[in-house]
Amino acid sequence: MVELAIFLLLLASFAMYLIVKLLRRGGRRTENTDGLLIEQTHREQAHNDRMTYNSAAVHNVPNIPLRP
């Protein structure tokens, strides 16, 4: 029973450590020009990847027009 209490205490303390660590980060964003350009490039690349590797493209579904 003591081992279980120690395990739960360690688990709770680790969870609290992660919560504090994530809250202290505060979602910092890049403020200099180089960092902003890198973020923009990565966003554009992620968008292109989502469009290139979507389900229809991967499974070779023909384009079906919505209106004739």
Rosetta blueprint (number, residue, H / E / L):
1 M L
2 V H
3 E H
4 L H
5 A H
6 I H
7 F H
8 L H
9 L H
10 L H
11 L H
12 A H
13 S H
14 F H
15 A H
16 M H
17 Y H
18 L H
19 I H
20 V H
21 K H
22 L H
23 L H
24 R H
25 R H
26 G L
27 G L
28 R L
29 R L
30 T L
31 E L
32 N L
33 T H
34 D H
35 G H
36 L H
37 L H
38 I H
39 E H
40 Q H
41 T H
42 H H
43 R H
44 E H
45 Q H
46 A H
47 H H
48 N H
49 D H
50 R H
51 M H
52 T H
53 Y L
54 N L
55 S H
56 A H
57 A H
58 V H
59 H L
60 N L
61 V L
62 P L
63 N L
64 I L
65 P L
66 L L
67 R L
68 P L
